[in-house]
């Protein structure tokens, strides 16, 4: 699977069918199915991505509104380095964007609004 900047990422067989999904969603589903916590090292070894990209993906996973997860900072005993660990509980479908009725403005109205914006102070604008 090729992603941005010509980086090749290897997908495990359990999530190969999700190749058209965003990478953070693929990683979250893989973490949920494997039942193990996610950390940077595990993502680098499993998906073959760079450590920096693995860190970015972990942050996306923790901040996504569609992914429910538990996070904690683990201190490695001998080196005293800290790492982020994430356990994915659920991955839901993304919510569709709300549909709103767009109001088309005639070109003359747009010109008058731009003229007001360019020439008058904010206190005098009329919308």
C-alpha positions as CSV (number, residue, x, y, z in Angstrom):
1,X,0.0,0.0,0.0
2,X,1.5,3.4,-1.1
3,X,0.7,6.5,0.9
4,X,1.9,10.0,0.8
5,X,5.5,10.8,0.1
6,X,6.0,7.4,-1.7
7,X,6.2,5.6,1.6
8,X,5.3,1.9,1.3
9,X,3.3,0.5,4.2
10,X,2.6,-3.2,4.7
11,X,-0.9,-4.1,5.9
12,X,-1.4,-7.2,7.9
13,X,-3.8,-9.8,6.4
14,X,-6.4,-9.1,9.1
15,X,-6.9,-5.6,7.9
16,X,-5.9,-5.9,4.2
17,X,-9.6,-5.5,3.1
18,X,-9.5,-1.9,4.6
19,X,-6.8,-0.7,2.2
20,X,-9.1,2.2,0.9
21,X,-9.6,3.5,4.5
22,X,-7.5,6.2,6.2
23,X,-4.4,4.7,7.8
24,X,-5.3,5.8,11.4
25,X,-8.6,3.8,11.0
26,X,-6.8,0.8,9.7
27,X,-4.3,0.9,12.6
28,X,-7.2,1.3,15.1
29,X,-9.1,-1.7,13.7
30,X,-5.9,-3.8,13.7
31,X,-5.3,-2.8,17.4
32,X,-8.9,-3.7,18.3
33,X,-8.8,-7.1,16.5
34,X,-5.4,-8.0,18.0
35,X,-6.5,-7.1,21.5
36,X,-3.0,-5.7,22.3
37,X,-2.0,-2.2,23.1
38,X,-0.5,0.0,20.4
39,X,2.7,1.8,20.8
40,X,5.2,3.2,18.3
41,X,7.5,0.2,18.2
42,X,4.6,-2.2,17.4
43,X,3.4,0.0,14.6
44,X,6.9,0.3,13.1
45,X,7.4,-3.5,13.2
46,X,3.9,-4.4,11.9
47,X,3.2,-1.8,9.3
48,X,6.8,-1.0,8.3
49,X,6.4,2.7,8.7
50,X,8.9,5.2,10.1
51,X,8.9,5.9,13.8
52,X,7.8,9.5,13.2
53,X,4.8,8.4,11.1
54,X,3.9,5.9,13.8
55,X,3.9,8.6,16.4
56,X,1.6,10.8,14.2
57,X,-0.8,7.8,13.7
58,X,-1.0,7.1,17.4
59,X,-2.0,10.8,18.0
60,X,-4.6,10.6,15.3
61,X,-6.0,7.4,16.8
62,X,-6.3,9.0,20.3
63,X,-7.9,12.2,19.0
64,X,-10.4,10.7,16.5
65,X,-14.1,11.1,17.5
66,X,-14.9,7.7,15.8
67,X,-12.4,5.7,17.9
68,X,-12.9,4.9,21.6
69,X,-9.6,4.1,23.3
70,X,-7.7,4.1,26.6
71,X,-4.3,5.8,26.7
72,X,-1.6,5.8,29.3
73,X,2.1,6.7,29.6
74,X,4.3,3.7,30.4
75,X,7.8,4.1,31.8
76,X,10.2,1.5,30.6
77,X,11.9,0.1,33.7
78,X,15.6,-0.1,32.7
79,X,15.9,2.9,30.5
80,X,13.3,5.1,32.2
81,X,12.0,6.3,28.8
82,X,8.3,7.0,28.5
83,X,6.1,5.8,25.7
84,X,2.5,6.3,24.8
85,X,0.3,3.1,24.9
86,X,-3.1,2.9,23.4
87,X,-5.8,0.2,23.8
88,X,-8.6,0.5,21.2
89,X,-12.0,-0.4,22.6
90,X,-14.3,0.4,19.6
91,X,-14.1,1.8,16.1
92,X,-17.3,3.3,14.8
93,X,-18.3,4.5,11.3
94,X,-17.5,8.1,10.6
95,X,-20.5,10.4,11.0
96,X,-21.7,12.0,7.8
97,X,-21.4,15.8,7.5
98,X,-24.6,17.7,8.3
99,X,-26.5,18.7,5.1
100,X,-27.4,22.3,5.0
101,X,-29.3,24.3,2.4
102,X,-26.9,26.5,0.6
103,X,-28.1,29.9,-0.2
104,X,-26.9,31.3,-3.6
105,X,-26.3,35.0,-3.7
106,X,-26.6,36.9,-6.9
107,X,-23.2,38.3,-8.1
108,X,-24.3,41.9,-7.5
109,X,-24.9,41.2,-3.8
110,X,-21.5,39.6,-3.4
111,X,-19.8,42.7,-4.9
112,X,-21.7,45.0,-2.5
113,X,-20.7,42.9,0.5
114,X,-17.0,42.9,-0.6
115,X,-17.1,46.6,-1.2
116,X,-18.4,47.1,2.3
117,X,-15.8,44.8,3.8
118,X,-13.0,46.6,2.0
119,X,-14.1,50.2,2.6
120,X,-15.9,50.4,5.9
121,X,-14.9,49.6,9.5
122,X,-16.4,46.6,11.2
123,X,-18.8,48.7,13.3
124,X,-20.5,50.0,10.2
125,X,-21.0,46.8,8.2
126,X,-24.6,45.9,7.3
127,X,-25.3,42.2,6.5
